[in-house]
Amino acid sequence: MSICFQLQLDQNLTIKDERTVFFLGNLAWLDIIRAFSVPDRLCFTQELRKKLLSLCDLRFEAVNGCPRELVLIIGEILEHAKAHSSSSLATGNYNKHIRTLIQKLYIWDASRCFYPDEDPLWHCIAEAFRHTCILRAWRLLDPTESATEPHIQESVTAILDSLATVPGNSPLIELTVMPLFMAGADSLSPHSRHYVLLRLGEIKARSEMGISAPQTLLKRVWQARAQQPRFDKRNIPWMDFTHNSDSMHQDDYLII
């Protein structure tokens, strides 16, 4: 990202720089994915994200699935989390900012969004990503909050219901790894967990470069949760399992 700032891409880029904009727009989304487990890893600034996404065409959504409006909201959330982690944002202000953005996610209307084509399944994909962002935002406020809380399960159900309408032979299913993973991390019932694994398996079968990391991480979370005493309702954060002790870095479990 230092190269981007040195070249002042946020000032020099125009809609005519189609290939560069497309590449950097996708890179901005990958930056969000990498920061999902540890916000400190966030590299792009919100200002640069806004500039890039204002120049991107609908190929951005076609490749990444998540509507750009949601990308900007979750990007701002992660940026606040990064600032709070570095002590440059006080806890009180941090909580206020995150709660305000959570409410923005709740009222966001997928029907008013532009999509790559007229396929109604895009609306389902957007809803799944909206609740994915909601889940991550709640966990940034309190990663140990019980998964049994109604607002957590509401988003889990919304993701699974939305994606249940996407057939396994649709190419759009390949865009749903992150929503499936986030719903799976807070799924409590065996049938919900089994459904998540089945859908991730469908995606892996369709992808020539599919990996098993999301499934592996989910199983570790579920196993740890099963070992908790009955009276202990604290959440087992999936983020606790993303550190690779061999390479001493955070694995990018949500990138396949």
N, C-alpha and C positions, 0 to 999 in steps of 0.2 A: 504493500500500500504506500510505502514511502515514495515509490516511483510515480504513483498516481498524483501524489501531492506535488512532487518536484516538477512534473509536467503540467500541473494545474489543470488536470483533466476536467474537473468540475466546472471550470470557466471556459475551456477551449472546445469541449465537445459540443457537437450539434447533431441534429437529427440526420444530417448527411453522413455522419460517421457510423453508418449502419452496422458494420461488422464489429467495430470496436465497442460500440454501445451494447450490442447483443452479448459479446463476450464478457464485458465488465458487469452487465446486469445479472448474468448468470453467476458470476463470481460473487456478487453482492449477496445473492441468495445462499450460495454455499457458505459464505461467511456467517450468515444467520444460523445455518444448520450446525456449524462448528461451535458456535457460541451457545447453543441450546443447553449443553451440559455445564459449561463454564463460561459465563458472560465475559469474563476477563479476556477471553480469546477474540472478542469482537474487534475487527480491524477497521472496517468502513465506518465513517462518521454518518450521522443521520443526514447531514447536509448533502454529502456525496450520494447517498442512497436516493434521496429525493431527486437530485439532478439526473442520475442515471435512469431511474424508473420513469421520469417524465419524458425521457427520450425513447424509451423502449417501445416497440410495437407489441401486438398481442402474442407474438412468439414467446415472450417471456412467460406468460401464463401457460402456453401450450407445452413448454419444456419443463416448467417447475410446478405447475398446478396451483400454487398459492396466489391468489389475487394480489396485485401490487399494493392495494390499500392496506391489506392485512400485513404484508411484508413491512410496510412503514410503521405500522402500529407496534408489531412485535420487535422491530428494530429499535424503536424508541424505548420500549420496555427493557430490552437487554442493555441498552446504553445507560439507562438509569441504574440498572443492577451493577454494571461495571463501575460506574461512578461511586455507588454506595460501597462496593467491595474495596475500593481504593481510599475510602474515607473522605472523598471529595463531595459527597452528598449525605447530609445528615439523615438519620433513620426516620425521623418524623416526616421530612419532606419526601424521602424515598417512598414511604408507605402511601403518602397522599398521591404522589404521581402515579404509582402503579395502580392504585384503586381507581383513579380517574380513567386510566387507559383501559382497565378491565371493563368499566362501564361502557366505554367507547366500543369495545369488542362486542358486548352484549347487544347493543343497539345497531350494530353494523348490518346492513340489509344486502344480502347476496343477490337479490333480484334486481338491484340497481347497478350491478357491476357489468362491465364489458367482458365478453368471453371470446375465445378464438373462433368458435363457430356456434351454430344454433343447437347443438346437442344439449338436451336438458340435464344430462349427467354432470355438466360443469357446475351447475348450481349445487349439486350434492357434494362435489369435491370441495367447493368453496365453503360450504357449511362445516365440513369435516375439518378444514384448516382453521376456520374461525374458532371452533371449540378446542382445537389443538393449542392455539395461542392462549385461549382462556385458561386451560389447564396449566400451561407453563407459567403463566403470570401468577396464578394462585400459589404455585409451588415456590416461586421466587419470594413471595411474602412469608410463607411458612412451609418449608419442605417436609416437616414432620406432621403436618395436619392429616388427620385420619382420612383414608380413602373412602370411608363410609359416609363422610359429610355429603349432604344432599347436593350441594353445588358442584362437587367433584363428580359424583355419579351422574348428575344431569348431563354433564359434558361428555362423559364416557358413553352414555346411551345415545346421545346425539350423534357422535362420531360413528358408532357402530350401525345405527339406523340409517344414516346417510350413505355409508359405504355399502350397506346391504343391497342397495339398488343398483350398484355398479357390477355388471356381469364380469365373470372371470375372463371372458374372451375380449373384453374392451381394452384397448390400449391405455385408457385413462386409469386403469387399476394400478399401473406402474408408477403413478404419481402419488400414491397413498401410503407409502412406507411410514412417513413421519406421523400422520394421523393414527394409523393402526398401532404404531409403537406406543404413542402417548396414551391411547385408550387402553391398550394392553397393560401398561405399567400400573394403571389404577383399576383394572378389572378385578372383581372379587369372586365372581362365580366361575366354576370350571367350564361351563358351556361358552361363556364369553371369551375366556382365555383360549379355548380350543378353536373358536371361530377366528380369533386374531391370528393364531398360528397357521390355520388353513389358508387364510388370505395372503399372509406373508409368503407361504409356500407357493401359492399361485404366482405371485410376483417374481419370486426367485426362478420359477420354472420358465417364465416368459423372458427373463433377462439373461443375456449371454454372460454377463459379468456379475450375476447375483451372488451375494454372500449371506452367510448365516448369522452374522453378528447381531442383528436386531433380535432374532429368536433366542440366541444364546443369552443375551443380556436380560431379556424378559424372564427367562426360566430362572436365572440367578436371583432376580428380584422376587419372584413368586416363591422360590425355595426359602429365601431368607424370611419372607413374610410368614410362611407356614411354620417356621421355627420359633416365632414370637410366642410368649406366654399369652393365654387367652385374654387376660385383662389388659394387655398392652395393645392399644389401638393406634399407636403412633405409626405414621407412614414409613415405609422403607424407600428412601429416595433412590430412583434409578441412577441418579447422577453419581452416587457413591460407588458404582460398579464400572465406571467408564475409564478408570485409570489403569493403564497397562504397566504393570510392575517391571516387565522385561525391557520395554523401550523407554520407560519413565516419561510417558506423555499420555495425553487423553486420546482415547480412540474415537474415531468419527463413526459411531455406530449407526447414525441415521443416513449415511451416504452409501449408496450401493452402486 
